[in-house]
Amino acid sequence: MMAEKIGKGVYTLGFMPLIFSMLVAFFLTGCSRPTTLEKIEQEQVLHVITRNAPAIYFEDKDGPAGFDYEITKLFAEELGVELRLRVASNLGELLSVIDQGYAHFAVGGLAATENRNARFEYSSPYMEVTPKVVYRLGTSRPKKLEDLVGKRVVVIADSHHIDLLKKLKKDLPELSWEESEELETSDLLKEVSEGTIDYAIVDSTDLAIHQAYYPKAAAAFSLSDPLNFVWYFPASEDNSLNQKAKVFFEKIKQDGTLLQLKERYYGHLNQLNYVGARTFIHHINRRLSRYEDTFKAEADVHELDWRLLAAIGYQESHWRPNATSPTGVRGLMMLTRVTAKELGIKNRLDPKASIKGGAKYFAKIKNRIPERIGEPDRTWMALASYNVGYGHLEDARILAQKDGKDPDQWLHVKEYLPLLQKKKWYKQTKHGYARGSEPVVYVQNIRRYYDVLTWMKQPQVEEGIIASKAPSEQYNEEPTDDLMLPDTLQDMPPTL
């Protein structure tokens, strides 16, 4: 006997069994069943399925982070319950979990589309995005859908982009594409940049996050009108939790919380004015003199090169004591609230206190790096850890070792840090996804800032400190007259 659909998402073998089951439930309970919201309040746990991806959910050096994670955490706090996240290995698993009701809702770059209206309940929209066709700069730019015919177009499997493509295919039958379960947005952009694939379909927000790392990947045209990101709830007549979520979204829209989170994670992405050598030298002459004595004093306390410490400060804040990063850290050395408290720093905006905290924190991290690792590799790894977290650095070193490379050499470790952005690799690690390209560029930038400072300041010849050689001797690089920063700077958005 074929199943009949009674209402939304309720299946039965016939009408009479449904009536019988309802009567049995009524007599057994003597009252109506508790709503989903009531169950959550009773159990004190909110179960959410999500994705491990930039701006959605990832493990930062100071714990869980991500735009969608922070919103979800605020909602759990609003309910007064514990948030328990389950990370899906791909979009297919995420959708399946919600289909089966194994989580209260799903969050993470999920758009409301017509094809999914009957499958899921949608929350209020909290982000507007536009699906983009991405191509490689230097090649012929596609201007309309017909230009994709006969080309290799790749999209992420089970994404809302497939719904759009299927709808468009009705008017353009020749349109074709590939669906990948293994590739994430960063992988797609990399393959487009390298010419491995012709085009990819990604959302405007994801493109903004990753484009700085893959500058050759650019938007060609919009695949559709803007879509809304929403939470997916299981299809059910019980919408008590969704109604609560709608009230919550209205609240954070009205009080500015949602706008503040958007600014923190997305507001800086279009500010891609890269720092040049002339700007750096200008800041050395205009800003560094105010803090040079403090850098020297704190570096002496922790047996560091003061110019290295100053280079960290410049990379973090451009030596601005009131700087605030997209992720909310503040001060000249950009200390998080948690780190400042741990270091005993009461005022992160006090430049002397910030430099003191930054020096202490960097020295602490460096002491965690195995002593067997020689200089300058040990310093470069400490810098990477300062940026991305010690756990992610260790993950990269383990991956390098498994692949037969030397985990004690920065030359090899920096090859594996970017792999922490790829599902194929980060699923093998303890700490999961990380923006692994950032620490590589971070270290390279600081090395070059340090080079410039060693040319402009007297060398500090001390045993055990990396500044004992001229830059060209240390890195086997020829000094340049124009003091231009490395090409890799083009792959990184500004810190502030």
N, C-alpha and C positions, 0 to 999 in steps of 0.2 A: 504494500500500500504506500502510495506517495505521501509525503508530508505536506500538510497545508500550512500556509502562513496566516496566523491569527493576530492581527495588530502588527506592531513594529517589533521585529526581532523575536517573536514568540512562535515556536513551531510545535505542532502536535499531530498525532495520527488521526484525529477526528474530533468532532465537536463534543461528543458525550464524554470521552476521557478527560477533556479539559474541564467540563463541569464537575465531574467526579473528583478530580484532583483539587479543584477549588473548594468543594464541600469538605473534603477530608482535611485540607489545610485550615479551614475555618473552625471545624470542631476540635482539631488538635490544639490550636492556639487560643481559641476563644476570643481572639481579637485580630486586628489587622497586623500585618508584618511591619517591622520597623523600617523606616526609609534608609536609603544609603547613607544619608547625612547622620541619622541617628545611630547607625551601626558604627560609623567612624568615630563619633563622639563617645560611644560606649567602649570601643576597642582602643581608642586613643592613638590610632595609627592611620596615616594616609599613604596608600600605596600608589606610586607613580612610575610609569615606564618612560624612559627617555633615551636620548642618543648621546654618545661620547663624541662631541664635536665642538669646534670653536664657538664661543658665544652662547652655546646651548648648555653643555655641562662638561666640565673637565676638572682635573685635580691640579690646582695651582700649588706654588711652593708654600702657600699659607692655608691650604685646604681646598674644599670644593669651591668652584667658581663657575661663572657663566651667566649670561643675561637671563635665559629661561630658568636656570636653576634658582637664581635669586628671587624671581617672581614666584616660583613654586614654593620656595622656602617661606616667603612672606605669607602666602596663602595658608600654609600649614600652621604658621604662628597665629594667623587670624582665627583659625579653627581651634587653636590651643592643643594641637596634637603633634605627634612625632612624624617627621617626613622620612619615608623609606623609599629610596630610589632603586630601581632595577634598570641596568643599562642593557639595551638591546644590541645585538651584534650587527643588525642591519634593519632597514625600514620594514622589510617583510615580517621579521620577528615582532617588531614593535606593533604593527597593525594586527597581527595574529593575537597577541596578548590582549589587546582591547576587544577584539572580536569575541574572544572567549570569556571576557569579564574577569581576567586575572589581575587587573589593576583598576584603580578607580578612574584614572584618565591617563592619556599620553601627552607629552609635551616635547617640543623640539623641532622647529622649522616645518610645521605641518600646516598646510594651506587648506582653506575651505573651498571645495570644488563641487560642481553639480553632481558628478558621478558618485561622490561619497556621502551625499546627503542622506540616503536611505541606510547607509552602513554605520554611520556614527552620528552622535549628537555633538554640536559645536558650541564652544564657549563664546563669549564676546570676543571680538577681534582685538588684538593688542599690538599688532605690527603690520604695516602695509609693505608688500614687496612686489617686485616686478620680475617675472621670469625673463632672462636675457639669453640670446644666442651669442656665444662667445667665439671669437676667431683669433687667428694669430696676426699681429701687426706685421706689415710687410707683405702680406698676401692680399688677394682680392677680397674686399669686404663684402659679405652678403648683405643685401639691402631688403630682401623680401623672402617669403617662405619658399618660393619656387627655386631660389638660389641654393637651397639645401638639398635638392633632389640630385641623386647620384654621388653625394658626398658622404663621408663617414661621420655620422652624428652619434654622440654617446650621451646617455643620461643615466642617472642613478636608478636602479631597479626599485619599483614600488613607490617612486616619488610622484608628487602631484603633476610633475611635468609630463608624465606619460598620459595622464588624463587629457591634458591640453593637446598633446600630439595626436592622440586618437580622434579627438574632436576635429582637429584641423585636417586629418587624413581623409575625412569624409568628402571634403572639397578638393583634396589633392591626393588621389590614390597612390601616386608614385612616391610620395614621401615615405622614407624609411629611417630607422634608427636602431641603435644597439642599447640594450639595458644591462647594466653591470651591477652585480651585488658586491663586488670587491672594492670598487673605486669609490672614493669620497670626493668632495668638491675640490680639495687641494690637488688630488691626483688628476682630475679632469683638466684643471687649469695647467698643470705641469705638462700633460700630454699635448694640449693645444699649443702651449708655448714652444714645445720641442718639435711640433709638426707631426707627432705620432697619429693624432686624429685631426680631422678637419675642423669640426665644431663640437661644442658642448652646450648643454642647457643648464644654467644655474640661476639661482635667485640673486637679485640685486644686492641683498645684504651679504650673502656669501661671497659674491664677487668683490665687494668693497673690502671685506676682511682679508681676502687672500691675494688681491691683485698686486699689492705692494711687493709680494714675494715672487710674483710671476708677471712682470710688467709688460711682457709681450702678449699676454692674453687680454683682449679688450672686448667690450660689448659692441656687437654689430647692430642689433635691433631688438626690440621687445617682442617676445613671443605672444604676449597677450596684454590685456589691461591689468592694472595692479590687482593682486590677490591679498587676502587677509590671512595672517597667521592666527591660528586658534588652538585651543586644547581639544583633543578628541576624547569624548566620553562614550562608553558602550551604549549602543542603541537600546533604550529601555523607556518604559512609561514612567519610571521613577527618575525625575530630573531634579531631585532635591539638592544634590551636590552641585549640579550645573547652575541652578538658580542662585545658590550661595556664591559660586564663582563669579557670576555676573554682577552681583552686588559688590564683590571684592574688586573686580576690574574697574567698576565705576568709581569706587573709592580712590584707588591709586591713580586713576586718571585725573580726578578732581583735585587731589592734594599734591599733585606734581611728582609723586614717587615714580610713576612709569616714565615720565619724561626725563627724570634724573638718571634712571637706569639706562635709557636709550642714549643719553649723552655720554655716559661713562663707557659704554661698550661700542657705540657707533659714531659718536659725535666727532671724533678725531680722524676718522678714516679717510676723509677727503683732503686733509691738510698735509699734503705730501711735498712740502717745500724742504728738500734735503739740505742738511748742513754741509756747507763747503769749507774748505780750508781757510779762505779769507775771513769768513764769519768767525771761525774758531780763533784765529789769531786776533781778530778784533776783540773778542770776548776775553782773551788772555790779557790784553792790554787794559781793558775797561773794567772787568769784573774780578779776575783772579786775585788781584792785589788785595782785595778786601778780605780774602779768606786764606791766603797763602800761608800765613803764620800758623793758623789753626790746622791746616792740612799737615804742615811740617811737624807740629807738636804732637798731634794724634798719631801720625805715622811713626814717629820715634817711639811712642809708648808701645806700639804693637809690632815694631821692627818691620815696617813696610816702607816702600818707596813712596814719598809724599806725592810725586808726580803721577804715580799709578792711582793713588787715592783721588787725586784731583781729576784724573781722566774719568774715573768712575762717576764722580760728582757731575762732570760735564755731560756725560752720556745720560745720566739720570735726569738732570734738571736744567742743563745749560748754566749752572751755577746761579740758579734763581732760588732764593730761600723760601719763597711762598708758592713754589710750583705744586701743581696737583696733577696726577696722572689720570688716564682714562679709567683705571681700576680703583681710584680713590686713595692711593698712597700719596704722601705729601712731604714737602721739605726738600732741601738741597740734595740730600742723599736718598730721597724718596723711600722713607721707611713706612712700612705698614703700621697700623695702630697696634697690632699684636706684637710685632717685632719691637717697636718702640717701648712698649710696656715691659717686655722681656728684658730689654737692655737698660731699663730705668730712665728712659728719656721721657720727660713730662711734656715738653713743648717741641713738636716736630718742626715748627716753623722758625725756631731759633737756630740760625745757621751753625753756630758753634756746637750746640747740642746735637744737631743733625749729623755734622761731620764726626763728632765723637761716637755717636751711635753707629754710623756707617763703617767707621774704622774698626770698631769693636766687633761688629757683625761679620765683616769680611774676614777679619783675623780668625774668628770662631769657625767660619766655614772652611777657611784654608786649612785649619788644624784638623778638620775631618778628612781632608784629602790624604790618602796614604803617603807616608813620608818617603817611601821607596820611589815615588814618582819625582823625577828630577825637574829642575827649572829649565825653561819657563813653563813647561807643560803643567806643572802643579798650579801655577798662578792662573793659567788660562782656564783650567778646569774649575778652579775656585770662582773665577768670574762667571763661568757658565752656570755654576750652582747658585751664585748670588742672584742670577737672573731667572732661572727656570726651576730651581729647587734641587736639593741634593739627591732626592729619590729619583728624579728623572735623569739626572746625570749618571747615576749608577745603572739605571736601565740601559742607557746608551752604551756604557762601558761593557755591560754584560752581553749586549747584542754584538758588539765588536769582537769580544772574546769568542763567542759562539761561532762567529764567521771567520775565525782564524786570524784576526787582527790583534794588534797590541793595545789592550785597554788602558795602558799607562802612557800612551802617546796621544796628545791632542790632535795630531795629524789624522789619526784614525777615528778617534771619538767624535770629532766634528762631522765626520761622514755619516755617523749613525744617529746623531741627535735629530736631524730633520726627518728621519724615518719614524720618529714617534708621532708624526702627524698621519701616518699611513696605517690603516686598520690591519693590514697584513703583518705589521711589525708590532704596533703597540698592544695588540691583543696577546702578545707573548710576554709582556712585561708586567711587573708588579704594580706600577703606578699608572698605567694606561696612557691615554692621550696626553700629549703636551705640544705646545707650539714650538716644536724643536728647531725650526729655522731661526727663531729669534735669538737664542743664546749664541748661535754661531756668528750671526751678524753683530750682536752685542759685543762679543769678545773682539772681533775684527775691528770694530769702530774704536774701542778703547785702546787697542794696540796702536792704532794710527794716531789717536790723540796723544798717546804716550810718546810716540815717535816725535811728534811736533814739539811737545814739552821738553824732551831731552835735548832737542836742537836749540831751543830758545832759553833754556835754563842750564845752569852748571851741572855737570854729571855728578852723581852721588856714588862714589866708589866705595862700596862696603861689602864685606864678605856675606854671601848668602842672599843678597838682594839683586833682583834682576836688572837693575839699572847700571850695573858695573861695566856694560859695554855700550858702544854707540849703536843706534838702531840698525844700521846697515850690517853690523857684525852679528847682532842678535838674531836677525830674521833672514839673513842672506838676501836682503833686498837693497837695491841701489837707491840712495836718497834722491828725491826729485826736487828740482828747483821750485816748481810751482806748488809744492806741498798739497797736491790734490788728494782727496780722500779716496779710498778704494772703490772699485766699481760695485762691490757688494752693497754699498750704502744705498744704491738705487733700489735694492730689494727690501728695504725696511722703512716703515712709516716712522715719523718722529715720535720720540718718547712722550712728548707732551701734546 
